[in-house]
Amino acid sequence: MPREFREMGISFQYPDNWSLDEEDVLAGRRSVTVFGPTGAFWSISIHPRSTNPLTLAEEAVAAMREEYVDPDVEEIRETVSGHDLVGYDMNFFVMDLTTTARIRCLRTRRATYAVFCQAEDEDLGRLGRVFDAITTSLLRGLSILRSAE
C-alpha cells in the first residue's frame, strides 16, 4: 500500500519502501523529498505563483551545469492530468555512472510548482514509472483543488 504525504496544500502518494525527508518542511521551506532504496529521489518545491515555470526550470539546469561537467539537456513540454508542464531532461555522469535528472514545472492559481527527480540510468527504466506515478498523484490532487475553486 503506498504512503501519502499531505501537507503544505499538496498531497502525493509514494512507495511504502521509500523514505520521506521532511527536513525542509520542518525548517519552514516549502519543499519535500522522497528517497528510494537505491538513492534515487523525487522532490517537490512550491514557489510563489508569480514565479515563471520556465525560468524556474532553466535555473535548475543552470545549477546542474555548475555541478556536473557538460550535461546533455533536452527541453520537454508535456501535459499530465490536465496540467501543462515545462522542463528538461538532463543526462550526466556521477562517479562513472550515467544519471538522468528531470525537472518539470507548472503554475496553478495557487502557486508555481517544481518537481525534480533523479536516478542512475541503470534504475531509470523501473523508477521512471515510479516517478511518473508520484507526479501524477500530485497533479491529480492539484486538479481536485482546481475544480473546488
C-alpha positions in Angstrom: 0.0 0.0 0.0 1.5 3.4 -0.9 2.2 6.0 1.7 0.7 9.5 1.3 2.2 12.9 2.0 -0.5 15.6 2.8 0.8 19.0 3.9 1.6 22.4 2.5 -1.6 22.3 0.5 -0.4 19.4 -1.6 -0.7 15.6 -1.5 1.0 12.8 -3.3 1.5 9.1 -2.9 4.8 7.3 -2.9 6.0 3.7 -2.5 6.0 2.4 1.1 9.7 1.3 0.8 10.7 4.9 0.1 11.7 7.3 2.9 10.2 10.8 3.4 12.6 13.6 4.2 10.6 16.4 5.8 13.6 18.4 6.9 12.8 21.3 4.6 9.2 21.4 5.7 10.2 21.4 9.4 12.7 24.3 8.6 9.8 26.3 7.1 10.8 25.8 3.5 8.1 24.7 1.1 9.7 21.5 -0.3 9.7 17.8 0.5 11.7 14.9 -0.9 11.2 11.1 -1.0 14.2 8.8 -1.4 14.2 5.3 -3.0 16.2 2.5 -1.6 18.8 2.8 -4.4 19.4 6.6 -3.8 17.0 7.8 -6.4 14.8 10.7 -5.3 11.7 12.7 -6.2 11.2 16.2 -4.8 8.5 18.9 -5.0 9.0 22.6 -4.2 6.4 25.2 -4.0 7.1 28.8 -5.2 5.0 32.0 -5.4 2.5 32.0 -8.2 4.4 34.9 -9.8 7.4 32.6 -10.4 7.7 31.8 -14.1 7.7 28.0 -14.6 10.2 28.0 -17.5 12.5 30.3 -15.7 12.4 28.0 -12.6 13.3 25.0 -14.8 16.1 27.0 -16.5 17.5 27.8 -13.1 17.6 24.1 -12.2 19.5 23.4 -15.5 22.0 26.2 -14.6 22.6 24.7 -11.2 23.2 21.3 -12.7 25.6 22.7 -15.2 27.6 24.2 -12.3 27.6 20.8 -10.5 28.3 18.4 -13.4 30.5 18.6 -16.5 28.6 19.2 -19.7 25.3 17.5 -19.1 23.1 16.7 -22.1 19.9 18.8 -21.8 16.7 18.3 -23.6 13.7 20.7 -23.3 10.4 18.9 -22.5 6.8 20.1 -22.7 4.1 17.7 -21.7 0.5 17.6 -20.4 -0.2 15.3 -17.4 -3.5 15.0 -15.7 -4.7 18.2 -17.4 -1.7 20.3 -16.4 0.8 21.7 -18.8 4.4 21.1 -17.6 7.6 22.6 -18.9 11.1 21.4 -18.0 14.1 19.5 -19.0 15.7 16.0 -19.0 19.4 16.1 -18.1 21.9 13.3 -18.6 25.3 13.4 -16.9 27.9 11.2 -15.2 28.2 10.6 -11.5 31.2 8.5 -10.5 31.3 6.9 -13.9 27.6 6.1 -13.9 25.2 7.7 -16.2 22.4 9.5 -14.4 19.2 11.2 -15.5 17.5 14.1 -13.8 14.1 15.5 -14.7 12.8 18.9 -13.8 9.1 19.7 -14.5 7.4 23.0 -13.6 3.8 24.2 -13.7 1.8 27.1 -12.5 -1.7 27.0 -11.0 -3.9 29.6 -9.5 -2.3 29.0 -6.1 1.4 28.6 -6.8 4.2 27.5 -9.1 5.5 24.0 -8.5 8.8 22.4 -9.4 9.1 18.6 -9.5 12.7 17.3 -9.6 13.7 13.6 -9.8 16.9 11.8 -10.4 18.2 8.2 -10.8 21.1 6.3 -12.2 20.2 5.2 -15.7 20.5 1.5 -14.6 17.5 2.1 -12.3 15.6 4.6 -14.5 13.7 2.1 -16.6 11.9 0.8 -13.4 12.0 4.1 -11.5 10.8 6.3 -14.3 7.3 4.7 -13.9 7.5 5.3 -10.1 8.5 9.0 -10.7 5.6 9.3 -13.1 3.1 7.8 -10.7 4.2 10.1 -7.8 3.9 13.1 -10.1 0.6 12.0 -11.4 -0.8 11.6 -7.9 0.4 15.1 -7.0 -1.2 16.6 -10.2 -4.5 14.8 -9.5 -4.5 16.4 -6.1 -3.9 19.8 -7.7 -6.7 19.1 -10.2 -9.1 18.4 -7.3 -8.1 21.7 -5.7 -8.5 23.5 -9.0 -12.0 22.1 -9.5 -13.0 23.0 -6.0 -12.0 26.7 -6.5 
